[in-house]
Amino acid sequence: MDTVLITGTTSGIGAAFAEKFARERNNLVLVSRSKAKLQRQQAELQSCYQVSVECISCDLAENGATELIADKARELGLSVDVLINNAGFNETGYFTDTRLSEELDMIQVHIKVLTALTKLFLPGMIERGYGRILNVGSTGAYMPCPCDTVYAATKAYVLSFSNGLYQELKGTGVTVTCLCPGATKTLFASKANIENTLLFKLFVMQPEDVASIGYKSLMKGRRSTTAGLYNKLLVFFSKLLPISVISPIVQWMFKE
Ligand SMILES: NC(=O)c1ccc[n+]([C@@H]2O[C@H](COP(=O)([O-])OP(=O)(O)OC[C@H]3O[C@@H](n4cnc5c(N)ncnc54)[C@H](OP(=O)(O)O)[C@@H]3O)[C@@H](O)[C@H]2O)c1
């Protein structure tokens, strides 16, 4: 039975991860902003699966979020065996029109907090000779995305960081996996106003399927995994084709 800390659990892929890990009889630490949703999720998972569930309500975009999580983990005497850096959101549109505050928050949540939480829990995992870290990237990590430039750049960081760390950790018993989903039916698209784009009409996966793919890859200690055949093909061609060809295609996919 592992202790699993997951960020962004109140909906979508994170909620599916929480359910999956609880079903597999692991103890959970859930991190999100909404306290009411966290408490409801805690009660449901505890009564369904008889596992221990702790909640940390915090805004990861705020300064001091990682310190708050570190203090809570110390207070609860937790040693985290599995870390799922999943929390995230999007701000789409032409860069000249998007909100800088949202983009800076995205850099904070996707890059700074993900890096800081890894730095926080990794030493304990190495000491115990066992640990699993999963960082949620995106298919956008593999290609520049016009009309989603900052988001894709943060996810490129997630992929590069995870790949490099995976190699460093060989032989320690700790692995890092980067899960790259494509369009997935969660609140993500409606929050970013992109649910009517071609990207979200062409091929959309269910969050439970994405979490299940991520879970299997994580437990096998894989370096990275792209969710679903369509997304795998997209990534394959993005590596083959020059940026001058792939960029207009991606931009077209953001059209309604
Ligand atoms: N859905 C897609 O099409 C898609 C595609 C590729 C990659 N992804 C990635 O998948 C991950 C999960 O997204 P999702 O699709 O499941 O979206 P979602 O349904 O909107 O869920 C996002 C979760 O993150 C939490 N969150 C957002 N901002 C936060 C903050 N500042 N502090 C703490 N928690 C925060 C939200 O909870 P609260 O609002 O309660 O804080 C929620 O639980 C993200 O990293 C996203 O980039 C999604």
The ligand as a MOL file (V3000), in Angstrom:
LIG
                    3D

  0  0  0     0  0            999 V3000
M  V30 BEGIN CTAB
M  V30 COUNTS 48 52 0 0 0
M  V30 BEGIN ATOM
M  V30 1 N -8.2480 17.7430 -20.9010 0
M  V30 2 C -7.3830 17.8210 -21.8930 0
M  V30 3 O -7.7600 17.8830 -23.0750 0
M  V30 4 C -5.9010 17.7800 -21.6050 0
M  V30 5 C -5.0170 17.5390 -22.6680 0
M  V30 6 C -3.6500 17.4910 -22.4160 0
M  V30 7 C -3.1780 17.6670 -21.1350 0
M  V30 8 N -4.0590 17.9010 -20.1000 0 CHG=1
M  V30 9 C -3.5020 18.1190 -18.7580 0
M  V30 10 O -4.1420 17.2540 -17.8490 0
M  V30 11 C -4.0580 17.8270 -16.5310 0
M  V30 12 C -5.4240 17.7150 -15.8560 0
M  V30 13 O -6.3620 18.5040 -16.5650 0
M  V30 14 P -7.8900 18.0720 -16.7510 0
M  V30 15 O -8.1140 17.8990 -18.1990 0
M  V30 16 O -8.2420 16.9680 -15.8450 0 CHG=-1
M  V30 17 O -8.6000 19.4490 -16.3460 0
M  V30 18 P -9.7210 19.8040 -15.2580 0
M  V30 19 O -10.8780 18.8720 -15.3530 0
M  V30 20 O -9.9760 21.2470 -15.4400 0
M  V30 21 O -8.9850 19.5360 -13.8620 0
M  V30 22 C -7.9300 20.3470 -13.4170 0
M  V30 23 C -7.6610 20.0950 -11.9440 0
M  V30 24 O -6.5560 20.9290 -11.5430 0
M  V30 25 C -6.9350 21.6850 -10.4110 0
M  V30 26 N -6.2960 22.9920 -10.4610 0
M  V30 27 C -6.3230 23.8830 -11.4860 0
M  V30 28 N -5.6590 25.0010 -11.1510 0
M  V30 29 C -5.1970 24.8130 -9.8810 0
M  V30 30 C -4.4760 25.6130 -8.9730 0
M  V30 31 N -4.0820 26.8530 -9.2900 0
M  V30 32 N -4.1790 25.1120 -7.7580 0
M  V30 33 C -4.5970 23.8620 -7.4140 0
M  V30 34 N -5.2850 23.0660 -8.2230 0
M  V30 35 C -5.6000 23.5310 -9.4500 0
M  V30 36 C -8.4720 21.7850 -10.4680 0
M  V30 37 O -9.0560 21.8610 -9.1800 0
M  V30 38 P -9.5880 23.1880 -8.4620 0
M  V30 39 O -10.2530 24.0190 -9.5120 0
M  V30 40 O -10.4830 22.6870 -7.3770 0
M  V30 41 O -8.3600 23.7990 -7.9260 0
M  V30 42 C -8.8430 20.4160 -11.0560 0
M  V30 43 O -8.9340 19.4630 -10.0440 0
M  V30 44 C -3.5480 19.2530 -16.7180 0
M  V30 45 O -2.1820 19.3090 -16.3880 0
M  V30 46 C -3.7370 19.5150 -18.2050 0
M  V30 47 O -2.8220 20.4490 -18.7030 0
M  V30 48 C -5.4060 17.9570 -20.3150 0
M  V30 END ATOM
M  V30 BEGIN BOND
M  V30 1 1 1 2
M  V30 2 2 2 3
M  V30 3 1 2 4
M  V30 4 1 4 5
M  V30 5 2 4 48
M  V30 6 2 5 6
M  V30 7 1 6 7
M  V30 8 2 7 8
M  V30 9 1 8 9
M  V30 10 1 8 48
M  V30 11 1 9 10
M  V30 12 1 9 46
M  V30 13 1 10 11
M  V30 14 1 11 12
M  V30 15 1 11 44
M  V30 16 1 12 13
M  V30 17 1 13 14
M  V30 18 2 14 15
M  V30 19 1 14 16
M  V30 20 1 14 17
M  V30 21 1 17 18
M  V30 22 2 18 19
M  V30 23 1 18 20
M  V30 24 1 18 21
M  V30 25 1 21 22
M  V30 26 1 22 23
M  V30 27 1 23 24
M  V30 28 1 23 42
M  V30 29 1 24 25
M  V30 30 1 25 26
M  V30 31 1 25 36
M  V30 32 1 26 27
M  V30 33 1 26 35
M  V30 34 2 27 28
M  V30 35 1 28 29
M  V30 36 1 29 30
M  V30 37 2 29 35
M  V30 38 1 30 31
M  V30 39 2 30 32
M  V30 40 1 32 33
M  V30 41 2 33 34
M  V30 42 1 34 35
M  V30 43 1 36 37
M  V30 44 1 36 42
M  V30 45 1 37 38
M  V30 46 2 38 39
M  V30 47 1 38 40
M  V30 48 1 38 41
M  V30 49 1 42 43
M  V30 50 1 44 45
M  V30 51 1 44 46
M  V30 52 1 46 47
M  V30 END BOND
M  V30 END CTAB
M  END
